[in-house]
């Protein structure tokens, strides 16, 4: 199975996924990033002043492929930012 990494950034703090995980394909890794963003935004410290969080999916070679973003505190779905 292919190995992908999901990095996150809130505009002030970048978190690099050093472990990654195996996903069936790129679409599965993208789906996981989309599902994880709302949870990530809720887990950020409330005193931090930031507006949105984004995630980038990259493969084992470090090549970024897709980014998704969600406004903080958003009840809605994350928005794909493009490839």
JOJOKA-V296637 format. One record per backbone hydrogen bond with DSSP energy under -0.5 kcal/mol. NH is the residue of the N-H (numbers start at 1). CO is the residue of the C=O. Records with the same first field share a line. If there is no record, write none. Layout:
BEGIN
NH = CO  CO
END
This chain:
BEGIN
2 = 23
4 = 21
5 = 58
7 = 5  56
8 = 15
9 = 54
10 = 13
15 = 8
16 = 14
17 = 15
18 = 16
21 = 4
23 = 2
29 = 25
30 = 26
31 = 27
32 = 28
33 = 29
34 = 30
35 = 31
36 = 32
37 = 33
38 = 34
39 = 35
40 = 36
41 = 37
42 = 38
43 = 39
44 = 40  41
48 = 45
50 = 48
53 = 70
54 = 9
55 = 68
56 = 7
57 = 66
58 = 5
59 = 63
60 = 3
62 = 59
64 = 62
65 = 57
66 = 57
67 = 82
68 = 55
69 = 79
70 = 53
72 = 51
74 = 71
79 = 69
81 = 67
82 = 67
END
